[in-house]
Amino acid sequence: MPNDQSIPNPTPPRRPPRLLTVSAARRLTPNMIRVTLTAPSLGDIPADRAGGHCKIMLPEPGQGRDTFARQLIDGPRPVTRTYTIRHARPDACEIDIDFVAHGDEGPASAWAGRAQPGDVLGFAGPGAPKLTDLEADFYLIAADMSALPVAAASLEALPCGATGIAIFEITSAEDRQEIAAPAGISQHWIIHADPHHRSLRQVEMIRAMPWPAGRMATMVAGETGVVRDLRLYLRGERGLDRRDVYASGYWRIGLAEDAHQKVKREEAEADEARLARIDGGSG
């Protein structure tokens, strides 16, 4: 007799990391390195996944391709960092990932700085793009160098009639990039020469700007202290709906990624509790 009880579908097995090969690496600007990666499996990543996050797994210096490929399957897990797909070209089975160049301060920057054609890394993902609302009346984009790839990809995906403002904080004037944003998006480039010291320029500029009519969608990313201030301002003071605010800290001054992720989670929980009290008090 058939069993009438519904049987939940088993969770599909997690796809093992892909092994990607460097096909090109170049200085996009003085403080940004673009690495182009290829593998036959990248043909299933559509072009509209540009702006989606991914995990990259880094080999040890001098580690051979075969040894690293086995490690991706058998462990231990290599050093892993979160990055953004800047471009996806499924017809060519390629993606571009942009790395902020800061020497050997971090393992990903160090790897990108010495990357040569034929080098390898592990790859998992990608996630969905961050800015998916294409019907807002106004867009606010704010990013530092670490979030410039996701901001640029998000702007290039907006409809041609979109209006808004994009604020980029970069290390030098030469780090400015050409971004194919809609004509109605005004782009502002702020120079902050020492990212080891916190800048308030983005926060000050957003607080001072005339507030637009209609519904706003935002994408704010970069140094966590700045992002946190902007999240509390946009949702707490300006009253934007949580669904209209993407605000994510990608790094924090003085913290490595693992420590940063822990602090980020704790602060996000505290901020949500604070915003809930504000919403409750205004209801």
TITOR-404857 format. One line per 8 residues: for each residue x, y, z of C-alpha. Coordinates in steps of 0.05 Angstrom, whole numbers, plus 5000, padded with zeros to 4 digits. Each point is the difference from the previous one (the first is absolute). Last residue first. Layout:
BEGIN
X,Y,Z; ...
//
This chain:
BEGIN
5079,6052,5302; 5057,5049,5011; 5024,4968,5064; 4996,4931,4972; 5040,5019,4939; 5054,5032,5043; 5001,4939,5046; 5007,4954,4939
5057,5044,4975; 5038,4989,5064; 4989,4925,4999; 5022,4998,4927; 5062,5041,5018; 5020,4953,5056; 4992,4939,4955; 5041,5034,4945
5054,5018,5051; 5008,4929,5022; 5001,4973,4929; 5052,5052,4979; 5043,4985,5060; 5004,4926,4982; 5011,5014,4926; 5056,5049,5017
5037,4950,5042; 4999,4950,4943; 5018,5052,4948; 5060,5031,5036; 4986,5063,5041; 5036,5067,5006; 4952,5041,4957; 4939,4958,4984
4982,4963,4937; 4941,4986,4953; 4946,5034,5041; 4932,4991,4968; 4942,5048,4989; 4945,4979,4953; 4942,5046,5017; 4933,4996,4964
4976,4937,5035; 5014,5032,5068; 4951,5055,4983; 5029,5070,5001; 4983,5041,5061; 5048,5058,4989; 5026,5001,5071; 5002,4926,5019
5002,4966,4932; 5045,5046,4960; 5039,5028,5059; 5009,4934,5036; 5023,4967,4935; 5046,5058,4984; 5035,4998,5067; 5008,4924,4994
5029,5006,4930; 5053,5050,5024; 5021,4955,5058; 4998,4938,4955; 5047,5026,4946; 4967,4987,4933; 4929,4992,4976; 4937,5042,4989
4948,4980,4949; 4937,5040,5005; 4929,5001,4972; 4960,5064,5007; 4925,5007,4993; 4972,5067,4980; 5026,5071,5010; 5074,5013,5007
5036,5025,5062; 5048,5056,4986; 5071,4977,5017; 5032,5020,5066; 4992,4934,5037; 5026,4962,4940; 5061,5045,4994; 5017,4996,5073
4994,4925,5002; 5044,4992,4938; 5052,5048,5027; 5006,4970,5069; 5067,4965,4988; 5032,4950,5046; 5075,4993,5000; 5032,4938,4970
4968,5022,4934; 5055,5053,4992; 4992,5042,4936; 4926,5014,5004; 4980,5031,4933; 4926,5008,4988; 4969,4985,4932; 4929,5022,4986
4957,4968,4946; 4931,5028,4981; 4953,4945,4977; 4951,5026,4948; 5047,4982,4943; 4995,4927,5017; 5066,4969,5025; 5053,4973,4953
5056,5008,5051; 5068,5028,4980; 5046,4993,5060; 5032,5049,5048; 5061,4970,5033; 5045,5054,4969; 4969,5052,5046; 5028,4961,5059
4975,4955,5056; 4927,4997,4980; 4934,5018,5032; 4943,4992,4951; 4933,5035,5006; 4945,4982,4950; 4937,5042,4995; 4931,4987,4971
4959,4993,4937; 4984,4938,4959; 4978,5009,4927; 5051,4952,4971; 4978,4944,5046; 5051,4981,5053; 5048,4942,4987; 5061,5046,4989
4988,5032,5067; 5000,4934,5036; 5064,4977,4966; 5035,5065,5019; 4976,4995,5072; 5020,4927,5007; 5070,5014,4971; 5009,5065,5041
4986,4964,5065; 5072,4994,5025; 5018,5068,4971; 4946,5036,5039; 4927,4998,4984; 4935,5040,5000; 4941,4990,4952; 4935,5037,5010
4946,4985,4948; 4936,5040,4988; 4930,4985,4976; 5008,4925,5012; 4978,4951,4945; 5064,4958,4988; 5004,4969,5069; 5054,4946,4993
5059,5035,5033; 5042,4946,5034; 5013,4953,4942; 4986,4927,5018; 5053,4955,5029; 5056,4969,4959; 5022,4952,5024; 5063,4963,5019
5069,5010,4970; 5069,4969,5012; 5063,5032,4973; 5049,4987,4945; 5062,5030,4966; 5007,4987,4925; 5004,5073,4981; 5034,5038,5056
4976,5024,5068; 5054,5035,5043; 4959,5058,5023; 4936,4960,5000; 5028,4950,5050; 5026,5055,5047; 4933,5037,4996; 4964,4935,5017
5047,4983,5057; 4995,5068,5034; 5051,5054,5016; 5047,4973,4946; 4992,5059,4953; 4937,5041,5006; 4970,4991,4932; 4924,4998,5003
4980,4939,4961; 4954,4997,4939; 4970,4934,4977; 4986,4987,4927; 4964,4938,4975; 5011,4955,4941; 4968,4941,4964; 5005,5039,4934
4926,4994,4984; 4985,5006,5075; 5033,5069,5006; 4991,5022,5072; 5024,5068,5022; 5016,5031,5068; 4987,4937,5040; 5007,5021,5072
5046,4975,5056; 4997,4961,5065; 5064,4968,5026; 5023,4929,5014; 5067,4973,5024; 4999,4927,4980; 4952,4949,5029; 5036,4939,5026
4978,4967,4959; 4982,4941,4955; 4968,5034,4941; 5034,5068,4998; 5063,4967,5026; 5002,4953,4940; 4998,5060,4952; 5055,5033,5041
5046,4941,4993; 4986,4995,4926; 5013,5074,4987; 5064,5004,5039; 5009,5041,5063; 5055,5052,4991; 4966,5053,5043; 4942,4966,5036
4937,4993,4959; 4942,5048,5010; 4927,4984,5004; 4952,5051,4971; 4929,5007,5024; 4950,5037,4957; 4956,5061,5003; 4954,5021,4944
5013,5066,4965; 5003,4968,4931; 4950,4943,5002; 4965,5031,4940; 5052,4970,4953; 4977,4930,5015; 5044,4950,5038; 4992,4932,4965
5060,5011,4955; 5044,5006,5061; 5005,4924,5002; 5049,5000,4941; 5049,5039,5042; 5027,5071,4996; 5023,5057,5044; 5014,5072,4984
5035,5038,5056; 4992,5075,5006; 5045,5036,5048; 4980,5065,5033; 5043,5052,5035; 5038,5032,4943; 4942,4987,4952; 4981,4938,4960
5067,4969,5016; 5000,4935,4961; 4988,4926,5005; 4983,4952,4944; 4979,4927,4988; 5002,4979,5073; 4973,4930,5008; 4939,4980,5041
4988,4937,5041; 4927,4996,5019; 4981,4988,5072; 4957,4939,5013; 4925,5009,4988; 4961,4990,5063; 4957,4938,4998; 4926,5012,4988
4960,5002,5064; 4953,4941,5000; 4929,5015,4979; 4953,4993,5058; 4958,4937,5001; 4926,5014,5003; 4962,4950,5040; 4949,4963,4958
5043,4937,4999; 4979,4958,4941; 4972,4931,5018
//
